[in-house]
Amino acid sequence: MATASIRLDESLVEKAGIMAKAFNRSVPKQIEHWAKIGEMMEDNPDLPYEFVRQVIISQAEKDAGKLEPYEFG
């Protein structure tokens, strides 16, 4: 993954620091998380936030090999 140094508004970084601590992430990872959500919401404006959040969680579970088969009926 490529990295780049960018300038961000200090208030954004402060807010990210608070949220990062609450969710046990680094500040850069918190900002990446927000960017991922923002990108998904812009690409899918008709989807509610909670659906997008569950998609992110589902993908993380899949990547961790923690999915269980669903049985119909």
N, C-alpha and C positions, 0 to 999 in steps of 0.2 A: 504494500500500500504506500502510495506517495504521501509525503507530508509537506506542508507549506506553512510558513509563518504569515499570519494575517493580523491586521489591527481590528480590534473590536471595541465597541463602546464599553467604558468601564462599568456602567450600570448593568449591562448584559452579563458581563463576566461575574459581577457580584451576585446577581440573581442565580446564575449557573452554579456558583460556588455553594450557595445555600441549598439548592436542589440536589446538587451532586452529593453533598454531605448526607442529606436525607435519604438518598437512594443508593448510597455506598458506591458512587462512581467518582471518577476524576472529573475535574472541570472540563477538559477537552472532550471526554466521553459524553458528558451531559450535553454539551453543545452539539456533538454529533447526533445524539439521540433526538434533540429538538429538530435538527436539520432533516433527519430521516422522516420524522413525523410530518414536518412541513412539506417535504417533497411529496410524500404519499397523499397528503390532503389536497395539495394543488393538482396532482395528477388525477385524483378521484374526488372532485368537489361534492358529489352527491352522497358520499359515504359519511356516516357519523364518526366522530372521534373514537368512541368506544369500540366500534368495529375495527378501525385501523389499529388501535391499541391491541386488540385481541389477535389480529393478524401478526403483529410483531412478536407477541408472546408465543403464538403457535409456531412461527418460524424458528424461534429459539428452542422450543421443545423438540421440533423435528431435527434441528442441527445437533441437539444433545442426545438424540436417539430415544427420547422419552414418549413417543406416541404409542397409543394403544389402538388396536383395531376397533372400529365401531361395528356393532352387530345390530342389524335392523330387525324389528319385530320382536 
